[in-house]
Amino acid sequence: MATPSKPTDAAPQPLDLEAESPETPARRLASVRPRSAARVVARGSQENPANRFDRLAYSDAPEFVHDAPADPTDSERPLATRYFRDPSRTLLARNQSPDIGFDVSLNPYRGCSHGCSYCLAPDTPVLGADFVWRPIGELRVGDELLGFDEYPPAPGIPRRLRRSRVEAVWASRKPTQRLITRHADVTTTAEHRWLQHGAFRWSRTEQLAPGRLLRHMPHTNHEPIDDDYRIGYIAGMTLGDGTFRYEPGWRSDKLGFPAAYWRVALVDREPLERLRSYLMGFGVPVEIRPFFRGTETRKPLEKVETRSLGRLATIHKLVGAELETRSYRRGFLAGFFDAEGHQSGSLRITQVDLGVLDRVAFYARSLGFQMKLETQSDRASTLRLVGSVVERIRWFSTLEPAIARKRESVFGTMAQLAAEPIEAIESGPPQDVVDIQTSTGTFYAAGLATHNCYARPSHEYLGLSAGLDFETHILVKEDAPELLARTLSSPRWEPQVVAIGAVTDPYQPVERQTQLTRRCLQVFARFRNPCAIITKSGLVTRDLDVLTQLAAHRAVSVSVSITSLDDGIRRAMEPRASSPKERLRAVRALADAGIPTTVMVAPIVPGLTDHEIPKLVEAAAEAGASRVRPIVLRLPNGVADLFEAWLERHFPERAAKVMNRVRSLRGGRRNDPRFFSRMRGEGVYAKQIESMFALASQRAGLDAAPLPLSTEAFLRPGGQQLTLL
């Protein structure tokens, strides 16, 4: 197995939130686990279950939030919160879930999710945006892969292929599983997710079984670029778009011989650079020089050229050598496609000389491609590659032509992939694996469509647990405001609504000192880019001055989540969050300031808080909320076990009833990850909750559709305000 590459980003470092803090040695986080039966106070979870993956070593950071009782008893002990620098270099995450009303989100703190994590053996091939397969262990931050939509735009509508930027790479050692399909053999982990064929759902390796169908992109083994390939490329480019005037025995034109030269002139620079490199390897130095300045209707051209008789003799030998090797034919087709190829809805090669097209078609057949000749009586004829976009990708993977723009039409097309049956899944020993984070959350590994998972369980990928570690080890992105300003300043940024706090609360206790969220809001206000805040903290009212600036341009909304009006339930479920009264006061202050405010009744815990829906909606209306929204309890992965333990500890008399109702919402299971149902549940009980909420909203006058946020006022400092066409 290949040795994994060194992670590009350093591991999270302790964040010094106090001046003159003492240094402490690095140690295993396991030592912060409870060592006795003493009850942990002011935390939502009492458990810190064993992490399913190997741990990372961290150093302690000074404690900032002291939220324990002033005089704890022997059975109630405080547990420190530790903050770590988030070393990732990106800030905004993209989402295309049909269940969530935003595409881009910002999270200054990572307390329950760290982005897209993947676990594969270092030698697992992944498909790049140039359609070349490379080992995942060789990836670096900034590399581009071929990804696809994380979620379909609607049921029955296929996902589309997208560029996917590698945002983070790191290595670890974890227990493995071997996934064997008809065409693939992958060493992966139990938590890695795969896209099933003909279904919306993603499934973890541990949820799969032989006979299940995955989605498969044909994998092409990467072939080396050798001298045969280089000779073929020079010949294909020369025959396709070159001018070559030379015969053996010619001498100087001053002696009466024709002027001899070899030239290739193109709009694109990549094939010219490749020709210069390849020819240099055969002792023929050439330079790239201007050839045609261009006009209003024609693009400028550059050329590589030589008039040296000795060099022309070498090029003549190279062009005339029709080798029988696979590598030569790959190079010839790559060069000829760079010269004469194009694609829009399909891939085509155009040429006047039918004899040359016969040669191209023959080479293509020898490499497994089928091409159809389309003759034209009054113009050049065309060879069309037969097959779907998958065949075009295989063409680029096999041949590796130079011109990037000719690959561009693949992106945005629908990814119609073949069904790939699983033949076996085997348990494996702990091995070195490589994780990556990508901008789309998707990529292709060994030909199989792969995906990541979020929420509390993904804290485990940092070497932390989904229990107490989730609450006590927070990653802080100190440079979030600077990264945001850089992103919004870029000409590539298209103004759109950014959700703040979609994964973790932007107003966590540490925000009082770091003010990262406030400084990010100031950046949004400077650019007038709309944002939508999600929080359960009354601290949001601290930033009313900035929020009103955004509201003047219809560029902000705030959603305040309230689980229950019963402060006893709140203390048990959210011990460090604002009380219901504080949150309702925040709603009132926001509404009075003219900030569009939604109250999210979330999560609705069936059998525990569902009876409060009418009162919660009424309280939201009295506080001035403009809208209410329900979200039913979800229990993904390890959170289900933690929730059941929490029920048994705090509400043992209701535990069985609550879990029975949870299962009635989720088709007999504790969780249902399917899109379109995961946020609201299914069945009779789900319809009862929906009806209760609709009636309460109508009575309270909160059933009107919200006004969308606007990007019309977006303004880059030093630039001009955008205008509508």
Legacy VTK file of the C-alpha trace (Angstrom):
# vtk DataFile Version 3.0
C-alpha trace
ASCII
DATASET POLYDATA
POINTS 725 float
0.000 0.000 0.000
1.300 3.438 -0.871
2.573 5.716 1.851
0.132 8.551 2.551
1.190 12.051 1.797
1.915 14.473 4.597
-1.238 16.429 5.488
-1.273 19.857 3.903
-3.004 21.576 6.824
-1.645 21.267 10.312
-3.705 19.686 13.053
-5.868 22.091 15.077
-3.737 24.011 17.581
-4.783 25.156 21.067
-6.269 28.646 21.035
-4.903 30.993 23.700
-7.884 32.952 24.950
-6.040 34.369 27.941
-2.899 36.468 28.194
0.217 34.886 29.716
-1.290 31.380 29.664
1.024 28.610 30.911
2.246 26.083 28.400
1.019 22.552 28.822
2.387 19.378 27.249
0.526 17.643 24.453
-1.463 14.639 25.625
-4.241 12.318 24.595
-7.706 13.770 24.808
-8.807 10.532 26.428
-7.586 11.952 29.736
-10.447 14.467 29.828
-12.991 11.659 30.097
-14.850 11.210 33.388
-12.813 9.114 35.802
-15.633 8.557 38.287
-19.379 8.306 38.516
-19.634 11.983 39.347
-22.273 13.799 37.326
-21.011 16.275 34.748
-22.898 19.546 35.155
-23.901 22.138 32.579
-23.455 19.712 29.709
-26.081 18.108 27.494
-24.305 14.744 27.381
-22.984 12.708 30.299
-21.372 10.146 28.009
-18.119 10.288 26.125
-18.300 7.035 24.154
-15.174 5.496 22.723
-14.276 7.075 19.419
-14.525 4.714 16.477
-11.307 6.099 15.019
-7.787 6.685 16.301
-7.293 9.857 18.308
-5.201 12.894 17.481
-2.948 14.432 20.115
-3.768 17.964 21.218
-2.555 20.322 23.883
-4.815 21.810 26.508
-5.914 25.387 25.955
-6.804 27.716 28.843
-10.422 27.503 29.912
-12.506 30.513 28.990
-16.107 29.649 29.831
-16.677 28.878 33.494
-20.269 27.722 33.550
-20.216 25.302 36.491
-21.797 26.020 39.884
-19.750 28.245 42.141
-19.560 25.530 44.807
-19.944 22.169 43.099
-20.676 19.165 45.239
-18.737 15.928 45.093
-21.358 14.570 42.676
-21.289 17.635 40.435
-17.994 18.614 38.896
-17.155 21.158 36.208
-15.602 20.129 32.914
-13.528 22.626 30.978
-14.253 23.742 27.443
-11.147 23.777 25.262
-10.795 25.883 22.172
-8.547 25.079 19.233
-7.482 27.031 16.187
-9.235 25.825 13.060
-6.406 25.407 10.492
-8.625 24.976 7.410
-8.092 27.594 4.715
-11.645 27.984 3.496
-14.668 29.527 5.160
-17.839 29.074 3.109
-19.412 25.642 2.660
-21.805 24.848 -0.183
-24.997 22.867 0.159
-27.542 21.652 -2.377
-29.853 19.670 -0.128
-33.497 19.882 -1.214
-34.459 20.091 2.489
-32.530 23.265 3.285
-33.274 26.727 1.968
-29.717 27.940 1.391
-26.761 27.076 -0.839
-23.854 28.639 1.075
-23.134 28.648 4.815
-20.577 30.145 7.175
-19.617 28.649 10.570
-16.938 30.526 12.563
-16.938 27.685 15.114
-16.853 23.962 14.561
-18.346 22.336 17.613
-20.323 19.575 15.938
-19.084 19.276 12.387
-15.817 19.823 10.582
-16.916 19.654 6.879
-16.412 16.835 4.402
-14.375 13.910 5.631
-13.491 10.874 3.549
-11.553 7.766 4.480
-9.831 5.742 1.765
-6.548 3.891 1.322
-3.793 6.215 -0.012
-3.528 4.302 -3.300
-7.263 4.620 -4.075
-7.581 6.361 -7.478
-9.723 9.516 -7.595
-10.828 11.337 -10.747
-9.376 14.815 -11.310
-11.056 17.708 -13.091
-8.642 17.016 -15.963
-10.176 13.500 -16.041
-6.943 11.809 -15.005
-7.129 9.218 -12.194
-4.544 9.732 -9.431
-4.003 8.155 -5.980
-5.818 10.055 -3.230
-2.571 10.034 -1.251
-1.001 12.353 -3.840
-3.655 15.080 -3.576
-2.821 18.550 -2.322
-5.018 21.430 -1.187
-6.092 23.389 -4.266
-6.208 20.385 -6.603
-9.422 20.070 -8.591
-11.475 16.879 -8.875
-14.521 15.863 -10.858
-17.422 16.083 -8.425
-21.178 16.218 -8.807
-24.258 17.663 -7.141
-24.520 16.441 -3.585
-28.300 16.299 -3.955
-30.528 16.209 -7.042
-32.457 19.427 -7.745
-35.732 17.472 -7.510
-36.872 13.834 -7.386
-36.208 12.150 -10.698
-33.789 14.847 -11.911
-30.218 13.536 -12.270
-27.282 15.181 -10.558
-24.891 17.215 -12.699
-21.118 17.011 -12.893
-19.203 19.845 -11.194
-15.679 20.997 -10.497
-14.723 20.150 -6.918
-11.789 21.837 -5.189
-9.753 19.954 -2.582
-9.952 22.124 0.540
-8.122 19.915 3.047
-6.097 16.694 3.090
-5.016 14.702 6.127
-3.899 11.185 6.986
-4.777 8.873 9.876
-4.905 5.219 10.825
-8.335 3.589 11.224
-10.117 0.232 11.105
-10.966 -0.624 7.514
-13.417 -2.516 5.367
-12.862 -3.918 1.891
-15.636 -3.064 -0.568
-15.624 -5.302 -3.647
-17.834 -4.582 -6.671
-17.830 -5.926 -10.211
-15.220 -3.401 -11.352
-13.762 -1.976 -8.125
-11.901 -3.162 -5.033
-11.647 -0.406 -2.410
-10.144 -0.254 1.061
-12.343 2.152 2.996
-13.930 2.704 6.423
-17.286 1.776 7.887
-18.438 5.421 7.910
-17.565 6.254 4.304
-20.677 7.013 2.253
-21.557 5.760 -1.223
-24.311 6.766 -3.629
-26.737 3.946 -4.329
-28.044 3.482 -7.861
-31.646 4.527 -8.505
-32.092 6.061 -5.042
-31.741 9.423 -3.334
-30.005 8.019 -0.310
-26.349 7.765 0.525
-25.286 4.732 2.520
-22.336 4.064 4.784
-20.149 1.082 3.986
-21.440 -0.679 7.101
-25.025 -0.324 5.789
-24.317 -1.971 2.443
-24.616 -5.655 1.531
-23.784 -7.890 -1.444
-26.292 -7.436 -4.245
-26.870 -3.749 -3.575
-26.210 -1.415 -6.497
-23.898 1.599 -6.401
-23.209 4.216 -9.086
-20.113 3.667 -11.184
-17.928 5.834 -13.416
-15.587 3.660 -15.546
-12.086 3.837 -14.078
-9.171 4.160 -16.507
-5.737 3.215 -15.211
-3.314 6.092 -15.542
-0.770 5.302 -18.269
2.691 6.874 -18.325
3.719 9.525 -20.839
6.668 7.907 -22.637
8.600 8.690 -25.819
6.117 6.759 -27.977
3.300 8.977 -26.640
5.392 12.098 -27.306
6.172 11.038 -30.876
2.491 10.305 -31.478
1.447 13.692 -30.069
3.909 15.577 -32.313
2.665 13.603 -35.344
-1.029 14.095 -34.545
-0.648 17.816 -33.936
1.425 18.277 -37.101
-0.997 16.334 -39.262
-4.008 18.083 -37.739
-3.029 21.752 -37.574
0.590 22.030 -38.641
2.357 23.334 -41.729
5.362 21.242 -42.719
7.412 22.024 -45.833
10.419 19.780 -46.005
11.821 16.814 -47.937
14.978 14.868 -47.115
17.899 16.256 -49.102
16.627 19.834 -49.207
19.251 22.493 -48.689
19.154 26.231 -48.200
16.596 28.202 -50.192
19.486 30.460 -51.198
20.656 27.546 -53.329
17.320 27.378 -55.116
15.530 24.917 -52.823
12.028 25.762 -51.504
11.894 27.572 -48.159
11.635 24.801 -45.548
9.897 25.189 -42.188
7.671 23.479 -39.628
5.035 25.480 -37.795
2.018 24.981 -35.551
-0.074 28.086 -34.777
-2.969 27.973 -32.296
-5.172 30.090 -30.067
-4.533 27.818 -27.067
-1.138 27.888 -25.408
-1.209 24.474 -23.655
-0.474 22.340 -26.752
2.270 24.748 -27.813
3.960 24.388 -24.443
3.611 20.621 -24.713
5.137 20.610 -28.213
8.045 22.748 -27.029
8.706 20.357 -24.143
8.390 17.193 -26.218
10.571 18.483 -29.078
13.262 19.599 -26.635
13.463 15.998 -25.458
14.343 14.969 -29.025
16.975 17.684 -29.451
14.760 20.189 -31.265
14.580 23.507 -29.329
11.667 25.770 -30.315
10.108 28.851 -28.720
6.522 30.129 -28.463
6.163 33.415 -30.308
3.288 35.687 -31.449
1.891 34.813 -34.879
-1.309 36.862 -35.365
-2.367 39.876 -33.306
-6.054 39.207 -33.654
-8.952 41.418 -34.647
-12.396 42.227 -33.287
-13.700 39.003 -34.804
-10.626 36.756 -34.653
-8.562 35.715 -31.633
-4.783 36.197 -31.558
-2.566 33.226 -32.402
0.799 32.023 -31.105
3.166 29.627 -32.838
6.058 27.224 -32.412
8.293 27.119 -35.468
11.683 26.045 -36.731
13.493 26.582 -40.054
16.707 24.761 -39.158
17.298 22.000 -41.737
18.859 19.738 -39.119
15.880 20.120 -36.776
13.462 19.686 -39.664
15.129 16.396 -40.507
14.495 15.196 -36.929
10.845 16.322 -37.010
10.430 14.537 -40.372
11.560 11.275 -38.781
9.239 11.774 -35.796
6.178 12.603 -37.902
6.809 9.751 -40.311
7.229 7.087 -37.612
3.861 5.309 -37.448
4.441 3.111 -34.413
2.168 0.191 -33.558
2.157 0.772 -29.796
-0.843 1.748 -27.671
1.125 4.660 -26.249
1.839 6.094 -29.727
-1.838 5.893 -30.673
-2.876 7.596 -27.451
-0.448 10.432 -28.156
-1.506 10.725 -31.815
-5.204 10.980 -30.931
-4.454 13.493 -28.154
-2.485 15.699 -30.540
-5.014 15.420 -33.370
-7.896 16.196 -30.974
-6.065 19.278 -29.639
-5.685 20.394 -33.262
-9.052 19.482 -34.782
-11.349 18.335 -31.986
-14.295 20.095 -30.380
-17.303 19.236 -28.264
-20.619 20.693 -27.278
-23.357 18.095 -26.975
-20.959 15.442 -28.248
-17.261 15.026 -28.996
-16.257 15.492 -32.642
-13.115 15.674 -34.793
-13.314 17.538 -38.106
-10.954 17.173 -41.072
-11.118 17.551 -44.865
-8.903 14.527 -45.590
-11.023 11.372 -45.246
-7.876 9.251 -45.265
-6.663 10.975 -42.135
-10.060 10.472 -40.472
-9.850 6.744 -41.334
-6.529 6.604 -39.490
-8.004 8.440 -36.496
-11.013 6.098 -36.381
-8.736 3.027 -36.601
-6.577 4.209 -33.699
-9.700 5.017 -31.666
-11.152 1.507 -32.236
-7.878 -0.053 -31.122
-8.283 1.812 -27.807
-11.897 0.717 -27.340
-13.711 3.769 -28.702
-16.385 3.762 -31.388
-16.519 6.722 -33.774
-19.113 7.403 -36.452
-18.221 9.190 -39.691
-20.533 12.062 -40.663
-19.657 13.157 -44.200
-20.433 16.570 -45.634
-20.453 17.130 -49.401
-19.668 20.839 -49.238
-17.367 21.002 -46.210
-15.056 19.018 -43.943
-16.284 15.686 -42.633
-16.573 14.785 -38.959
-15.918 11.819 -36.687
-18.320 11.683 -33.717
-17.538 9.738 -30.556
-20.396 7.331 -29.871
-21.694 7.188 -26.294
-22.742 9.353 -23.357
-20.776 11.903 -21.364
-19.192 8.984 -19.493
-17.527 7.904 -22.754
-16.238 11.438 -23.282
-14.703 11.362 -19.806
-13.058 8.023 -20.645
-11.688 9.619 -23.839
-10.010 12.404 -21.853
-8.793 9.965 -19.169
-7.218 7.652 -21.730
-5.691 10.188 -24.130
-4.877 13.155 -21.834
-5.079 15.950 -24.454
-3.640 19.323 -23.463
-6.373 21.943 -24.064
-8.386 22.493 -20.900
-11.261 24.453 -22.482
-12.212 21.481 -24.631
-13.068 19.587 -21.444
-15.278 22.337 -20.054
-18.547 21.257 -21.685
-18.490 18.085 -19.580
-19.127 20.147 -16.438
-22.807 20.858 -15.937
-23.944 17.784 -17.845
-26.108 15.144 -16.201
-24.191 12.265 -14.658
-25.961 9.160 -15.980
-23.937 6.380 -14.344
-24.212 2.632 -14.705
-25.362 0.355 -11.884
-22.483 -1.402 -10.111
-23.374 -4.514 -8.056
-21.612 -5.133 -4.752
-20.046 -8.591 -4.642
-18.585 -8.644 -1.130
-17.777 -6.533 1.946
-14.987 -7.770 4.209
-13.646 -6.512 7.530
-10.037 -5.399 7.436
-7.284 -4.447 9.867
-6.412 -0.881 10.885
-4.578 0.785 7.998
-3.291 4.170 6.919
-6.090 6.078 5.197
-6.378 9.521 3.664
-9.244 11.943 4.258
-10.069 14.909 2.039
-12.485 17.810 2.183
-13.962 19.043 -1.101
-16.026 22.032 -2.142
-18.898 19.947 -3.551
-18.820 17.261 -0.865
-18.528 14.649 -3.622
-15.971 12.928 -5.854
-15.276 9.603 -7.582
-13.085 7.000 -5.886
-12.088 3.870 -7.838
-15.019 4.709 -10.128
-17.617 4.813 -7.343
-19.603 7.935 -6.406
-18.718 8.964 -2.846
-19.995 11.465 -0.266
-19.392 12.711 3.261
-21.498 12.988 6.424
-22.070 15.871 8.858
-23.431 16.510 12.372
-22.286 15.316 15.782
-20.782 11.989 14.610
-18.359 13.746 12.262
-16.533 15.185 15.300
-15.086 11.677 15.484
-13.072 12.302 12.340
-11.005 14.812 14.337
-10.141 12.065 16.802
-12.948 13.243 19.118
-16.133 11.593 20.310
-19.740 12.452 19.467
-20.453 12.954 23.167
-18.598 15.254 25.558
-15.782 15.955 23.119
-18.401 17.472 20.811
-19.286 19.971 23.525
-15.891 20.590 25.116
-13.494 20.782 22.154
-14.421 23.674 19.870
-12.484 24.715 16.773
-12.329 28.478 16.251
-11.650 30.027 12.840
-9.783 33.137 13.958
-9.335 34.510 10.429
-12.999 34.118 9.425
-13.622 37.879 8.835
-10.504 38.213 6.671
-11.364 35.084 4.652
-14.923 36.346 4.178
-13.787 39.773 2.950
-11.391 38.125 0.511
-14.168 35.880 -0.806
-16.704 38.680 -1.274
-14.065 40.869 -2.967
-13.367 38.256 -5.609
-14.875 38.899 -9.056
-15.869 35.220 -9.002
-18.245 35.773 -6.080
-21.874 35.917 -7.142
-23.968 37.760 -4.525
-26.247 35.323 -2.720
-27.654 34.597 0.731
-25.132 33.072 3.153
-26.469 31.135 6.136
-24.573 31.812 9.369
-24.754 29.029 11.937
-26.336 26.299 9.853
-24.081 23.705 11.524
-22.908 25.287 14.792
-24.305 28.227 16.754
-22.484 31.446 15.787
-23.241 32.901 19.227
-21.542 30.299 21.397
-20.195 31.577 24.733
-16.715 32.146 23.303
-18.232 34.665 20.842
-18.430 37.182 23.701
-14.639 37.387 23.621
-13.648 36.572 20.021
-16.483 38.551 18.337
-15.882 36.547 15.158
-19.568 36.503 14.232
-19.895 40.247 14.816
-16.856 40.981 12.658
-18.215 38.708 9.904
-21.519 40.606 10.037
-19.590 43.861 9.638
-18.018 42.422 6.489
-21.459 41.465 5.165
-22.692 44.999 5.917
-19.733 46.558 4.116
-20.484 44.526 0.993
-24.281 44.594 1.518
-24.350 40.837 0.923
-27.443 39.191 2.430
-27.072 36.713 5.286
-29.441 34.580 7.351
-28.515 33.886 10.985
-29.557 30.783 12.942
-29.034 30.832 16.717
-30.471 29.891 20.108
-28.627 32.668 21.961
-29.848 36.036 23.168
-26.354 37.347 22.451
-27.526 38.090 18.911
-29.056 41.358 20.155
-25.556 42.663 20.897
-25.163 43.132 17.138
-28.380 45.070 16.480
-26.399 48.046 15.183
-24.879 45.959 12.374
-28.081 44.031 11.715
-30.074 47.227 11.170
-27.530 48.350 8.561
-28.124 45.106 6.672
-31.887 45.278 7.160
-31.934 48.679 5.422
-31.018 46.792 2.232
-33.290 43.780 2.914
-30.085 41.809 3.453
-30.550 40.027 6.777
-32.891 37.705 8.647
-32.553 35.962 12.000
-33.961 32.592 13.064
-34.096 31.935 16.808
-34.667 28.308 17.780
-36.774 27.525 20.847
-37.212 23.920 21.925
-39.542 24.404 24.868
-41.101 27.085 27.065
-40.383 24.847 30.056
-37.055 26.046 31.438
-36.596 22.719 33.197
-36.619 20.897 29.870
-34.345 23.607 28.428
-31.817 23.132 31.266
-31.778 19.398 30.624
-31.549 19.640 26.819
-29.533 22.840 26.356
-27.823 23.603 29.675
-25.579 26.348 28.301
-28.065 28.059 25.998
-30.216 31.099 26.744
-33.482 30.517 28.595
-36.794 30.588 26.664
-37.575 34.030 28.138
-34.209 35.394 27.014
-34.751 34.086 23.501
-38.240 35.588 23.296
-36.831 38.901 24.522
-34.259 38.661 21.731
-37.069 38.054 19.218
-38.861 41.153 20.510
-35.711 43.293 20.282
-34.988 42.080 16.764
-38.558 42.650 15.607
-38.654 46.139 17.126
-35.465 46.945 15.213
-37.097 45.911 11.941
-35.146 42.658 11.545
-37.191 39.868 9.870
-37.245 37.211 12.590
-38.314 33.579 12.471
-38.854 31.365 15.498
-37.766 27.808 14.767
-39.652 25.343 16.947
-36.787 22.900 16.943
-36.302 20.190 17.631
-39.833 18.958 18.252
-39.368 15.942 20.541
-42.446 13.690 20.150
-43.917 12.760 23.485
-41.930 15.438 25.300
-42.321 18.880 23.698
-44.868 18.387 20.895
-47.784 19.403 23.131
-46.189 22.853 23.471
-46.505 23.703 19.758
-49.624 25.943 20.103
-48.163 27.863 23.056
-44.774 28.236 21.377
-46.366 29.635 18.219
-48.490 32.013 20.276
-45.460 33.190 22.260
-43.515 33.753 19.039
-46.321 35.897 17.634
-46.562 37.946 20.837
-42.813 38.557 20.715
-43.121 39.974 17.197
-41.822 37.075 15.086
-42.783 37.328 11.434
-42.693 33.569 10.849
-42.469 30.220 12.636
-40.973 26.998 11.325
-41.057 23.440 12.770
-38.257 20.850 12.642
-38.815 17.353 14.002
-36.101 15.629 16.035
-33.412 13.827 13.995
-31.057 11.200 15.439
-28.291 10.493 12.910
-25.613 7.881 13.602
-24.157 7.985 17.148
-26.523 10.747 18.281
-29.322 8.185 18.669
-27.496 6.333 21.449
-26.599 9.597 23.183
-30.218 10.787 23.038
-31.579 7.547 24.477
-29.074 7.738 27.337
-30.108 11.361 27.936
-33.800 10.333 28.043
-33.149 7.557 30.542
-31.229 9.964 32.761
-33.605 12.936 32.700
-37.032 11.528 31.771
-36.983 7.788 32.499
-40.774 7.628 32.800
-41.215 9.036 29.287
-38.261 7.390 27.524
-40.154 4.433 26.050
-43.029 6.638 24.847
-40.690 9.147 23.211
-38.667 6.501 21.370
-41.811 4.713 20.192
-43.073 7.960 18.676
-39.667 8.675 17.127
-39.812 5.279 15.423
-43.375 5.918 14.258
-42.072 9.058 12.506
-39.119 7.207 10.947
-40.638 4.055 9.531
-39.822 1.917 12.560
-36.246 3.162 12.872
-34.619 5.766 15.048
-33.529 7.839 12.064
-34.518 8.298 8.439
-31.813 10.059 6.355
-33.909 10.338 3.198
-34.341 13.763 1.670
-37.790 15.369 1.736
-38.780 13.384 4.856
-35.863 13.665 7.275
-36.849 17.138 8.552
-40.543 16.380 9.170
-41.027 12.619 9.395
-43.713 10.458 7.831
-46.883 8.675 8.854
-49.955 9.517 10.899
-48.108 11.156 13.758
-46.103 13.378 11.395
-49.354 14.567 9.806
-50.773 15.345 13.263
-47.761 17.532 14.082
-48.033 19.256 10.705
-51.752 19.951 11.168
-51.272 21.213 14.726
-48.552 23.580 13.586
-50.504 24.855 10.575
-53.574 25.609 12.701
-51.561 27.365 15.407
-49.723 29.459 12.807
-52.969 30.477 11.121
-54.542 31.541 14.416
-51.448 33.556 15.325
-51.288 35.205 11.882
-47.869 33.743 11.126
-48.746 31.718 8.034
-47.684 34.296 5.425
-44.759 33.504 3.134
-41.554 35.367 4.061
-40.110 38.072 1.820
-36.898 36.844 0.175
-33.649 38.589 0.985
-32.225 40.806 -1.750
-28.827 41.024 -3.469
-29.694 44.214 -5.367
-27.655 46.448 -3.053
-24.483 44.320 -3.200
-21.449 46.578 -3.463
-17.757 45.762 -3.594
-15.796 48.541 -1.852
-14.209 50.674 -4.528
-16.540 49.233 -7.157
-20.025 49.887 -8.399
-23.320 48.636 -7.120
-24.816 45.810 -9.130
-27.755 46.720 -11.327
-30.529 44.563 -12.649
-30.720 44.072 -16.401
LINES 1 726
725 0 1 2 3 4 5 6 7 8 9 10 11 12 13 14 15 16 17 18 19 20 21 22 23 24 25 26 27 28 29 30 31 32 33 34 35 36 37 38 39 40 41 42 43 44 45 46 47 48 49 50 51 52 53 54 55 56 57 58 59 60 61 62 63 64 65 66 67 68 69 70 71 72 73 74 75 76 77 78 79 80 81 82 83 84 85 86 87 88 89 90 91 92 93 94 95 96 97 98 99 100 101 102 103 104 105 106 107 108 109 110 111 112 113 114 115 116 117 118 119 120 121 122 123 124 125 126 127 128 129 130 131 132 133 134 135 136 137 138 139 140 141 142 143 144 145 146 147 148 149 150 151 152 153 154 155 156 157 158 159 160 161 162 163 164 165 166 167 168 169 170 171 172 173 174 175 176 177 178 179 180 181 182 183 184 185 186 187 188 189 190 191 192 193 194 195 196 197 198 199 200 201 202 203 204 205 206 207 208 209 210 211 212 213 214 215 216 217 218 219 220 221 222 223 224 225 226 227 228 229 230 231 232 233 234 235 236 237 238 239 240 241 242 243 244 245 246 247 248 249 250 251 252 253 254 255 256 257 258 259 260 261 262 263 264 265 266 267 268 269 270 271 272 273 274 275 276 277 278 279 280 281 282 283 284 285 286 287 288 289 290 291 292 293 294 295 296 297 298 299 300 301 302 303 304 305 306 307 308 309 310 311 312 313 314 315 316 317 318 319 320 321 322 323 324 325 326 327 328 329 330 331 332 333 334 335 336 337 338 339 340 341 342 343 344 345 346 347 348 349 350 351 352 353 354 355 356 357 358 359 360 361 362 363 364 365 366 367 368 369 370 371 372 373 374 375 376 377 378 379 380 381 382 383 384 385 386 387 388 389 390 391 392 393 394 395 396 397 398 399 400 401 402 403 404 405 406 407 408 409 410 411 412 413 414 415 416 417 418 419 420 421 422 423 424 425 426 427 428 429 430 431 432 433 434 435 436 437 438 439 440 441 442 443 444 445 446 447 448 449 450 451 452 453 454 455 456 457 458 459 460 461 462 463 464 465 466 467 468 469 470 471 472 473 474 475 476 477 478 479 480 481 482 483 484 485 486 487 488 489 490 491 492 493 494 495 496 497 498 499 500 501 502 503 504 505 506 507 508 509 510 511 512 513 514 515 516 517 518 519 520 521 522 523 524 525 526 527 528 529 530 531 532 533 534 535 536 537 538 539 540 541 542 543 544 545 546 547 548 549 550 551 552 553 554 555 556 557 558 559 560 561 562 563 564 565 566 567 568 569 570 571 572 573 574 575 576 577 578 579 580 581 582 583 584 585 586 587 588 589 590 591 592 593 594 595 596 597 598 599 600 601 602 603 604 605 606 607 608 609 610 611 612 613 614 615 616 617 618 619 620 621 622 623 624 625 626 627 628 629 630 631 632 633 634 635 636 637 638 639 640 641 642 643 644 645 646 647 648 649 650 651 652 653 654 655 656 657 658 659 660 661 662 663 664 665 666 667 668 669 670 671 672 673 674 675 676 677 678 679 680 681 682 683 684 685 686 687 688 689 690 691 692 693 694 695 696 697 698 699 700 701 702 703 704 705 706 707 708 709 710 711 712 713 714 715 716 717 718 719 720 721 722 723 724
